[in-house]
Amino acid sequence: MTEMTVGVPRRWAGWARTRHLAGMVVAMVAGMVVLGPLWRIGGELLGGEGVLARPDVGALLMATDMAVGMVAWMWYRGDGWTAAGEMSAAMYAPFLLLLPAWWAGWVGDDVLLLGGHLLMLPAMALVALRHRHPATTPPRRHPVVAAAARRWPVGLALLITVDMWFAPGVVSPWSLLVLPAGYLVVGAWRRQLGDRRRRTVQLVGLAVWGGLAAVALAAPAHVAGTLVGLGWLGHAGWDLWHHRADRVVPRGYAEWCGALDVVVGVTTLLAVASG
């Protein structure tokens, strides 16, 4: 596992290893969130929903999702392919150890899934300890990779919402309240609402989208769906303004939220039009 370069105090080098391991765990979860809908869409298109519903198949697919996310993160960080391959093996090994017992009927579905995840942690730790040598030079990344990394919030939002294009639906009018509430929560956590003007702007946004949600709840279904879709698209403009101003929320959050808002708004309007 890659550490800080030589010359950094040991306590900070140890913290760097911990952060690196935590980053891979987050990447694994992101892999499940992003790739899970793709498996579901593929199963629906190919008629393999029954196969995907099997616990053994689901466990191996889950390991695949985690391995893909983790390897992508390690590759971006410049870790060696040997370490990435061993970390991938750490994803599969616990499930492969438990699957024979599951096939024999000695353990149930819960033991397979929970036990696999619990055994995965020490397996990852062993690989992390094996690859704990300091990096000699910073990793060199292809310009395309570097550009994609800078736009990771957009890519994450598009991957999370990929299934919405295949099955557009009308989200609840209550979802409009989540849009301004997210800015209020994040802004308060970052202590960005101490300025009276900023606080007033956020409260006005809450009133606008809250009022739109109230109108949509009282309107006929097709009108409500249109208002909800327009509300999500309108919030993308709100995200763009905050992204350029670099206030209240991190720019990455505004970028991610803007891409998410556009997809949800467009697919909602498509669902209304097709209905």
WOBEL-V413605 format. One record per residue. N is the residue number from 1. RES is the residue in one letter. SS is DSSP state (hx for helix, st for strand, lp for the rest). Layout:
BEGIN
{{N RES SS} {N RES SS}}
END
This chain:
BEGIN
{{1 M lp} {2 T lp} {3 E st} {4 M lp} {5 T lp} {6 V lp} {7 G lp} {8 V lp} {9 P lp} {10 R hx} {11 R hx} {12 W hx} {13 A hx} {14 G hx} {15 W hx} {16 A hx} {17 R hx} {18 T hx} {19 R hx} {20 H hx} {21 L hx} {22 A hx} {23 G hx} {24 M hx} {25 V hx} {26 V hx} {27 A hx} {28 M hx} {29 V hx} {30 A hx} {31 G hx} {32 M hx} {33 V hx} {34 V hx} {35 L hx} {36 G hx} {37 P hx} {38 L hx} {39 W hx} {40 R hx} {41 I hx} {42 G hx} {43 G hx} {44 E hx} {45 L hx} {46 L hx} {47 G lp} {48 G lp} {49 E hx} {50 G hx} {51 V hx} {52 L hx} {53 A lp} {54 R lp} {55 P hx} {56 D hx} {57 V hx} {58 G hx} {59 A hx} {60 L hx} {61 L hx} {62 M hx} {63 A hx} {64 T hx} {65 D hx} {66 M hx} {67 A hx} {68 V hx} {69 G hx} {70 M hx} {71 V hx} {72 A hx} {73 W hx} {74 M hx} {75 W hx} {76 Y hx} {77 R hx} {78 G lp} {79 D lp} {80 G lp} {81 W hx} {82 T hx} {83 A hx} {84 A hx} {85 G hx} {86 E hx} {87 M hx} {88 S hx} {89 A hx} {90 A hx} {91 M hx} {92 Y hx} {93 A hx} {94 P hx} {95 F hx} {96 L hx} {97 L hx} {98 L hx} {99 L hx} {100 P hx} {101 A hx} {102 W hx} {103 W hx} {104 A lp} {105 G lp} {106 W lp} {107 V lp} {108 G lp} {109 D hx} {110 D hx} {111 V hx} {112 L hx} {113 L hx} {114 L hx} {115 G hx} {116 G hx} {117 H hx} {118 L hx} {119 L hx} {120 M hx} {121 L hx} {122 P hx} {123 A hx} {124 M hx} {125 A hx} {126 L hx} {127 V hx} {128 A hx} {129 L hx} {130 R hx} {131 H lp} {132 R lp} {133 H lp} {134 P st} {135 A lp} {136 T lp} {137 T lp} {138 P lp} {139 P lp} {140 R lp} {141 R lp} {142 H lp} {143 P hx} {144 V hx} {145 V hx} {146 A hx} {147 A hx} {148 A hx} {149 A hx} {150 R hx} {151 R lp} {152 W hx} {153 P hx} {154 V hx} {155 G hx} {156 L hx} {157 A hx} {158 L hx} {159 L hx} {160 I hx} {161 T lp} {162 V hx} {163 D hx} {164 M hx} {165 W hx} {166 F hx} {167 A lp} {168 P lp} {169 G lp} {170 V lp} {171 V lp} {172 S lp} {173 P lp} {174 W lp} {175 S hx} {176 L hx} {177 L hx} {178 V hx} {179 L hx} {180 P hx} {181 A hx} {182 G hx} {183 Y hx} {184 L hx} {185 V hx} {186 V hx} {187 G hx} {188 A hx} {189 W hx} {190 R lp} {191 R lp} {192 Q lp} {193 L lp} {194 G lp} {195 D lp} {196 R hx} {197 R hx} {198 R hx} {199 R hx} {200 T hx} {201 V hx} {202 Q hx} {203 L hx} {204 V hx} {205 G hx} {206 L hx} {207 A hx} {208 V hx} {209 W hx} {210 G hx} {211 G hx} {212 L hx} {213 A hx} {214 A hx} {215 V hx} {216 A hx} {217 L hx} {218 A hx} {219 A lp} {220 P lp} {221 A hx} {222 H hx} {223 V hx} {224 A hx} {225 G hx} {226 T hx} {227 L hx} {228 V hx} {229 G hx} {230 L hx} {231 G hx} {232 W hx} {233 L hx} {234 G hx} {235 H hx} {236 A hx} {237 G hx} {238 W hx} {239 D hx} {240 L hx} {241 W hx} {242 H hx} {243 H hx} {244 R hx} {245 A hx} {246 D lp} {247 R lp} {248 V lp} {249 V lp} {250 P lp} {251 R hx} {252 G hx} {253 Y hx} {254 A hx} {255 E hx} {256 W hx} {257 C hx} {258 G hx} {259 A hx} {260 L hx} {261 D hx} {262 V hx} {263 V hx} {264 V hx} {265 G hx} {266 V hx} {267 T hx} {268 T hx} {269 L hx} {270 L hx} {271 A hx} {272 V hx} {273 A hx} {274 S hx} {275 G lp}}
END
